[in-house]
C-alpha cells in the first residue's frame, strides 16, 4: 500500500557473532512492520553466516546475501543492488536501533513534506550500557527543516555527522543515480554523505535518539591504521568534488571549510599515526603535500577571508608533513621554534616564532609531543608516555586551539559590528 511503503534495511555482517542477534532483534522488533531485512554476510569466518540463516528461517522478512569478503562498502553495495523497498536504511551489525526508528522517520517525512530524514543517536558500551557522549550532530532540540545546501553546509562544518545509519533516504537516491560506496577504503561514509543530501529536495532533522552506537575495540573507527591518512584525504576530495559539481555556488564556502577540515582533521590523523609509533607511507605524504599546496593556492585566489590562525596551521602542516615523510620527528621538534623561516607560510600570516609555537598543535604547553617526551622516574630517566596520555595531551591541544579560534572570531565580529556603528578602537 502507498501509505505503508516497504522499507529495506541493509545490515552488513562480518565477525560480529557476539552482537549480531541483538542488532537483528532490534530491527525485527520495529513498530513499523513492512520491512525487508537484508543481512549481507561478507564472508564472515565465524558463526555469523549460520546465525544469519537462522534469522531467515525465523522471520520471513529476512533475506540473507552470502558473498566473499570485500569490506563494508562492498557489502553495502551488494545490499543496494538487491533491495526492493521504496526506502533504504543502513544499520551496522554491532549496534542496535530504537523500536520506533522506521515509524518515526516515515512520519517525519510525511508530516514535513521531506524526502530525507535525519535523527539523533547515543553511544553504548560493548555490554550495552549507556555511555556519555557529546556529538555536535545531536546538538539540537527542535525539528529542523533544511534545504540541501543548508544541510551540506552543516555537514561540512561537522554539525551533521556522516554516519549512514543516522538517516533514512528514498531507495531512488541509491539505485537510480549511479551511487556506490568506494570499495577497499575506510571513511566511506564521509566520502558519500553529501551525495545523498544533494539528491534531496527537503531535509528534516528530528530531535529523537533512534540509534545506539556501540563503542568497542576492533571496530574500523577504533583501529589506528596509517592507511586512514590516505582514506581521510580521498574522502575529503570526493566530497569536495561532488559539492563543487552539484553546487558550484558553494566554491567560496568550500575553500574556507576545506582548510578547516584539513588543518583540524587530517593533521590530527597524522598526529595519531606519529603518536602511535607508526610511519606515514611516502606516497601518502606526497599526496598530502599536494593537497596542502592546492589548498594554499586556492586560498590566495579566494574572495573568502582566511583567518591568520588557519594560515599559520597550514604552514606548520607543510613543515610537519615534509618532516614526517623523511621520518625526522626530532628535526621537526627542533625546527618548530623557527618555523617562520622554514614553513613557507602563506602571505598575510601574523606573528613570529612565539606565535607559531603557541598556535601550533605540535605542542602541549611548552613540551613537544614527540615519542621522546614523557614523565620522569625517580632516577631521572624518562618513562615512555602511555598512549592514553598522548591522546589526552593531543586532544587538549586541539581543544585549546578551537577555543582560541572561537575567541578570535568573536573579537573580529565585535570589531566589524563596532566599525559599522562608527566606533573605532585605539591601538595601544
C-alpha positions as CSV (number, residue, x, y, z in Angstrom):
1,X,0.0,0.0,0.0
2,X,1.1,3.5,-0.8
3,X,0.8,4.7,2.8
4,X,2.8,1.7,4.1
5,X,5.8,1.6,1.8
6,X,8.3,-1.2,2.0
7,X,11.5,-0.2,3.8
8,X,14.7,-2.1,3.1
9,X,17.1,-2.3,6.0
10,X,20.7,-3.3,4.9
11,X,22.9,-4.8,7.6
12,X,26.5,-5.8,6.5
13,X,27.7,-8.7,8.7
14,X,31.4,-9.6,9.5
15,X,32.8,-11.1,12.6
16,X,30.2,-9.8,15.0
17,X,28.7,-13.0,16.4
18,X,28.7,-11.5,19.9
19,X,26.4,-8.6,18.8
20,X,24.5,-9.8,15.7
21,X,21.5,-11.2,17.4
22,X,20.9,-8.1,19.4
23,X,21.1,-6.0,16.3
24,X,18.8,-8.0,14.2
25,X,16.3,-8.5,17.1
26,X,16.1,-4.7,17.5
27,X,15.4,-4.3,13.7
28,X,12.8,-7.1,13.7
29,X,11.0,-5.5,16.6
30,X,10.2,-2.3,14.8
31,X,6.8,-0.9,15.4
32,X,6.6,-0.4,11.6
33,X,6.4,-3.9,10.2
34,X,6.5,-3.6,6.4
35,X,10.2,-4.3,6.3
36,X,12.7,-6.1,4.1
37,X,15.8,-7.0,6.3
38,X,18.9,-7.8,4.2
39,X,21.7,-9.5,6.1
40,X,24.8,-9.3,3.9
41,X,27.2,-11.9,5.1
42,X,30.5,-10.5,3.9
43,X,32.4,-13.8,4.0
44,X,32.4,-13.8,7.8
45,X,34.7,-16.7,9.1
46,X,32.9,-17.2,12.4
47,X,29.3,-18.4,13.1
48,X,27.7,-15.3,11.6
49,X,26.7,-17.0,8.3
50,X,24.7,-19.7,10.2
51,X,23.2,-17.0,12.5
52,X,22.0,-15.1,9.5
53,X,20.4,-18.2,8.0
54,X,18.7,-18.9,11.4
55,X,17.1,-15.4,11.3
56,X,15.9,-16.0,7.8
57,X,14.1,-19.2,8.9
58,X,12.7,-17.4,11.9
59,X,11.4,-14.2,10.2
60,X,10.2,-14.3,6.5
61,X,11.1,-10.6,6.2
62,X,14.8,-11.5,6.5
63,X,16.8,-12.3,3.4
64,X,20.5,-13.4,3.5
65,X,23.1,-12.5,0.9
66,X,26.2,-14.7,1.2
67,X,29.2,-13.2,-0.6
68,X,33.1,-13.3,-0.5
69,X,34.7,-10.8,1.8
70,X,35.0,-7.4,0.2
71,X,34.7,-4.9,3.1
72,X,31.9,-2.7,4.4
73,X,31.4,-0.7,1.2
74,X,31.2,-3.8,-1.0
75,X,28.7,-5.4,1.4
76,X,26.5,-2.2,1.4
77,X,26.7,-2.1,-2.4
78,X,25.5,-5.7,-2.6
79,X,22.6,-4.8,-0.4
80,X,21.6,-1.8,-2.5
81,X,21.6,-4.0,-5.6
82,X,19.1,-6.4,-4.1
83,X,16.9,-4.1,-2.1
84,X,13.3,-3.8,-3.4
85,X,11.9,-1.3,-0.9
86,X,10.8,2.3,-1.5
87,X,13.2,3.5,1.2
88,X,16.7,2.2,2.2
89,X,18.2,2.3,5.7
90,X,21.7,1.1,6.8
91,X,22.4,-0.4,10.2
92,X,25.7,-1.6,11.5
93,X,25.6,-5.2,12.8
94,X,27.2,-4.4,16.2
95,X,24.7,-1.6,17.0
96,X,21.0,-1.6,17.9
97,X,18.1,0.6,16.8
98,X,15.2,2.1,18.7
99,X,11.9,0.2,18.2
100,X,10.2,3.3,16.6
101,X,13.1,4.3,14.2
102,X,11.3,3.5,11.0
103,X,7.9,4.6,12.2
104,X,9.2,8.0,13.4
105,X,11.2,8.5,10.2
106,X,8.3,7.9,7.9
107,X,6.1,10.1,10.0
108,X,8.6,12.9,9.8
109,X,8.9,12.6,6.0
110,X,5.1,12.8,5.7
111,X,4.5,15.5,8.3
112,X,7.1,17.9,7.0
113,X,6.9,17.0,3.2
114,X,10.6,16.0,3.2
115,X,12.5,13.3,1.3
116,X,15.4,12.8,3.7
117,X,15.1,12.4,7.4
118,X,17.9,12.6,10.0
119,X,17.9,11.9,13.7
120,X,20.0,11.7,16.8
121,X,22.0,8.8,18.3
122,X,23.6,7.8,21.5
123,X,26.5,5.6,22.5
124,X,26.6,2.3,24.4
125,X,29.4,0.1,25.7
126,X,30.3,-3.4,24.5
127,X,28.0,-4.7,27.2
128,X,25.1,-2.4,26.1
129,X,25.4,0.1,28.9
130,X,24.8,3.8,28.1
131,X,27.9,5.9,27.7
132,X,28.2,9.7,27.9
133,X,28.9,11.4,24.6
134,X,28.8,14.9,23.2
135,X,28.5,14.8,19.5
136,X,27.8,18.1,17.7
137,X,25.4,16.1,15.5
138,X,23.0,15.8,18.4
139,X,23.2,19.5,19.4
140,X,19.6,20.5,18.5
141,X,16.4,20.3,20.4
142,X,13.7,21.2,17.9
143,X,12.7,19.9,14.4
144,X,14.9,21.5,11.7
145,X,13.7,21.9,8.1
146,X,16.6,22.5,5.8
147,X,17.4,22.8,2.1
148,X,20.1,20.5,0.6
149,X,22.5,23.5,0.5
150,X,21.9,24.3,4.2
151,X,22.3,20.7,5.1
152,X,25.6,20.3,3.2
153,X,27.0,23.4,4.9
154,X,26.1,21.9,8.3
155,X,27.7,18.6,7.3
156,X,30.9,20.2,6.0
157,X,31.1,22.2,9.3
158,X,30.8,18.9,11.2
159,X,27.5,19.9,12.7
160,X,26.0,16.8,11.0
161,X,27.9,13.6,11.1
162,X,28.4,11.4,8.0
163,X,27.1,8.2,9.5
164,X,24.8,6.4,7.1
165,X,22.8,4.9,10.0
166,X,21.8,8.4,11.2
167,X,19.3,9.0,8.4
168,X,16.7,7.3,6.1
169,X,16.5,8.1,2.4
170,X,14.5,7.0,-0.7
171,X,15.8,4.0,-2.5
172,X,16.0,6.1,-5.7
173,X,18.8,8.1,-4.1
174,X,21.0,5.0,-4.3
175,X,19.5,3.0,-7.2
176,X,18.9,5.5,-10.0
177,X,21.9,7.9,-9.6
178,X,24.9,5.6,-10.1
179,X,25.6,5.8,-6.4
180,X,28.1,3.3,-4.9
181,X,30.3,3.2,-1.8
182,X,34.1,3.3,-2.5
183,X,35.2,-0.3,-2.2
184,X,38.5,-1.0,-0.5
185,X,38.5,2.2,1.5
186,X,37.6,3.2,5.0
187,X,35.9,6.6,5.9
188,X,33.4,5.6,3.2
189,X,30.5,7.5,4.9
190,X,32.2,10.8,4.7
191,X,33.0,10.4,1.0
192,X,29.4,9.8,0.1
193,X,27.2,11.6,2.7
194,X,26.8,14.8,0.6
195,X,25.8,12.7,-2.5
196,X,22.8,11.6,-0.6
197,X,22.0,15.1,0.8
198,X,22.4,16.6,-2.7
199,X,19.6,14.3,-4.1
200,X,17.1,15.6,-1.6
201,X,14.7,18.5,-2.1
202,X,13.8,19.0,1.6
203,X,15.6,17.7,4.7
204,X,14.1,17.2,8.1
205,X,16.1,16.6,11.3
206,X,14.1,15.3,14.3
207,X,15.4,15.6,17.9
208,X,14.8,11.9,18.7
209,X,17.5,9.4,19.7
210,X,16.8,6.4,17.4
211,X,20.1,4.7,17.2
212,X,22.5,3.2,19.7
213,X,26.1,3.3,18.5
214,X,28.3,0.7,20.2
215,X,31.8,1.7,21.1
216,X,34.0,-1.3,21.0
217,X,37.6,-2.4,20.4
218,X,38.3,-3.8,16.9
219,X,35.8,-1.5,15.1
220,X,37.0,0.3,12.0
221,X,37.0,3.7,13.7
222,X,38.7,2.4,16.8
223,X,41.7,1.0,15.0
224,X,44.8,3.0,14.4
225,X,45.9,2.4,10.8
226,X,48.3,4.5,8.7
227,X,46.0,3.9,5.7
228,X,43.4,6.1,7.4
229,X,45.5,9.1,6.5
230,X,45.1,8.4,2.8
231,X,41.4,7.5,3.1
232,X,40.6,10.7,5.0
233,X,42.3,12.7,2.2
234,X,40.5,10.8,-0.5
235,X,37.1,11.1,1.3
236,X,37.6,14.9,1.6
237,X,38.5,15.1,-2.1
238,X,35.4,13.0,-3.1
239,X,33.1,15.2,-1.0
240,X,34.6,18.4,-2.4
241,X,34.4,17.2,-6.0
242,X,30.7,16.3,-5.6
243,X,29.8,19.5,-3.9
244,X,31.5,21.8,-6.4
245,X,30.0,19.9,-9.4
246,X,26.5,19.8,-7.9
247,X,26.5,23.2,-6.1
248,X,29.1,25.5,-7.8
249,X,27.8,28.4,-5.8
250,X,29.5,26.9,-2.7
251,X,33.0,27.2,-4.1
252,X,34.0,30.1,-1.7
253,X,32.4,28.3,1.3
254,X,34.2,25.1,0.5
255,X,37.6,26.8,0.2
256,X,37.5,28.0,3.8
257,X,35.9,24.9,5.1
258,X,38.3,22.5,3.4
259,X,41.1,24.5,5.0
260,X,39.4,24.0,8.4
261,X,38.8,20.3,7.6
262,X,42.4,19.6,6.6
263,X,44.0,21.6,9.3
264,X,41.9,20.1,12.1
265,X,41.0,16.6,10.9
266,X,43.8,15.3,8.7
267,X,46.5,16.9,10.8
268,X,45.1,15.1,13.8
269,X,45.2,11.8,11.9
270,X,48.8,12.4,11.1
271,X,49.5,13.1,14.8
272,X,47.7,9.9,15.7
273,X,49.9,7.9,13.4
274,X,53.0,9.6,14.9
275,X,51.9,9.2,18.5
276,X,51.1,5.5,18.0
277,X,54.6,4.9,16.8
278,X,53.5,4.3,13.2
279,X,55.1,5.6,10.0
280,X,53.4,7.5,7.2
281,X,53.8,6.0,3.8
282,X,55.8,8.3,1.5
283,X,53.1,8.1,-1.1
284,X,50.6,9.3,1.5
285,X,52.9,12.1,2.5
286,X,53.3,13.2,-1.1
287,X,49.6,13.2,-1.7
288,X,49.0,15.2,1.5
289,X,51.7,17.7,0.4
290,X,50.0,18.2,-3.0
291,X,46.7,18.6,-1.2
292,X,48.1,21.3,1.1
293,X,49.7,23.2,-1.9
294,X,46.5,23.1,-3.8
295,X,44.6,24.4,-0.8
296,X,47.2,27.2,-0.3
297,X,46.9,28.3,-3.9
298,X,43.1,28.2,-3.7
299,X,43.1,30.2,-0.5
300,X,45.2,33.0,-2.0
301,X,42.8,33.2,-5.0
302,X,39.6,33.1,-3.0
303,X,37.4,36.1,-2.1
304,X,36.7,34.4,1.3
305,X,38.8,35.8,4.2
306,X,41.2,33.2,5.6
307,X,41.9,33.6,9.3
308,X,45.5,34.1,10.2
309,X,45.4,31.1,12.6
310,X,44.5,28.8,9.7
311,X,47.2,30.2,7.5
312,X,49.7,29.5,10.3
313,X,48.4,26.0,10.8
314,X,48.7,25.4,7.0
315,X,52.3,26.4,7.1
316,X,53.0,24.3,10.1
317,X,51.3,21.4,8.4
318,X,53.5,21.8,5.3
319,X,56.6,21.6,7.5
320,X,55.2,18.7,9.5
321,X,54.3,16.5,6.6
322,X,57.7,17.1,5.0
323,X,59.5,16.1,8.2
324,X,57.2,13.1,8.8
325,X,57.8,11.9,5.2
326,X,61.5,11.9,5.9
327,X,61.0,10.1,9.2
328,X,62.6,13.1,11.0
329,X,60.5,13.7,14.1
330,X,63.4,15.0,16.1
331,X,64.2,17.5,13.3
332,X,60.6,18.7,13.3
333,X,60.7,19.3,17.1
334,X,64.0,21.2,16.8
335,X,62.7,23.3,13.8
336,X,59.3,24.3,15.3
337,X,60.5,27.3,17.2
338,X,62.0,28.7,13.9
339,X,59.0,27.7,11.8
340,X,58.6,31.1,10.2
341,X,61.9,30.6,8.4
342,X,61.1,27.2,7.0
343,X,57.4,26.6,6.8
344,X,56.6,28.7,3.6
345,X,53.7,30.3,5.4
346,X,51.3,32.0,3.0
347,X,51.3,35.8,2.8
348,X,49.2,37.5,5.4
349,X,50.4,35.4,8.3
350,X,50.8,37.2,11.6
351,X,53.4,36.8,14.3
352,X,56.8,35.4,14.7
353,X,58.2,32.2,16.2
354,X,56.5,32.6,19.5
355,X,53.1,33.0,17.9
356,X,53.6,29.9,15.8
357,X,54.6,27.9,18.9
358,X,51.6,29.0,20.8
359,X,49.2,28.3,17.9
360,X,50.8,25.0,16.9
361,X,49.1,21.7,17.9
362,X,52.5,20.2,17.9
363,X,52.9,21.4,21.4
364,X,51.1,20.8,24.7
365,X,52.1,23.7,26.9
366,X,55.8,24.1,26.3
367,X,56.6,20.4,25.8
368,X,56.8,19.0,22.2
369,X,54.6,15.9,21.7
370,X,57.2,13.6,20.4
371,X,57.9,10.0,21.1
372,X,60.8,11.0,23.3
373,X,58.7,13.2,25.7
374,X,57.5,11.7,28.9
375,X,57.3,11.9,32.7
376,X,60.5,11.2,34.6
377,X,61.0,8.4,37.1
378,X,62.8,8.8,40.4
379,X,66.2,8.0,38.9
380,X,65.8,10.9,36.4
381,X,65.1,8.7,33.4
382,X,62.1,9.4,31.2
383,X,59.2,7.0,31.1
384,X,57.6,6.4,27.8
385,X,54.1,8.2,27.9
386,X,51.2,5.8,27.6
387,X,49.0,6.0,24.5
388,X,46.1,7.3,26.7
389,X,48.4,10.1,28.0
390,X,49.4,11.1,24.5
391,X,45.9,11.2,23.2
392,X,44.8,13.2,26.3
393,X,47.5,15.8,25.6
394,X,46.7,15.8,21.9
395,X,43.0,16.4,22.4
396,X,43.7,19.1,25.0
397,X,45.9,20.9,22.4
398,X,43.1,20.8,19.9
399,X,40.5,21.9,22.5
400,X,42.6,24.9,23.4
401,X,43.2,25.7,19.7
402,X,39.5,25.6,18.9
403,X,38.8,27.9,21.9
404,X,41.4,30.3,20.5
405,X,39.7,30.2,17.1
406,X,36.3,30.9,18.6
407,X,37.5,33.8,20.7
408,X,39.3,35.4,17.8
409,X,36.3,35.0,15.6
410,X,34.1,36.7,18.2
411,X,36.6,39.5,18.6
412,X,36.6,40.1,14.8
413,X,32.8,40.0,14.8
414,X,32.6,42.6,17.6
415,X,35.1,44.9,15.8
416,X,33.2,44.7,12.5
417,X,30.0,45.5,14.3
418,X,31.6,48.4,16.1
419,X,33.0,49.7,12.8
420,X,29.6,49.7,11.2
421,X,28.3,51.7,14.2
422,X,31.1,54.3,13.8
423,X,33.1,53.1,16.8
424,X,36.9,52.7,16.5
425,X,39.4,51.1,18.8
426,X,42.6,52.9,19.8
427,X,45.8,51.0,19.2
428,X,47.9,50.5,22.4
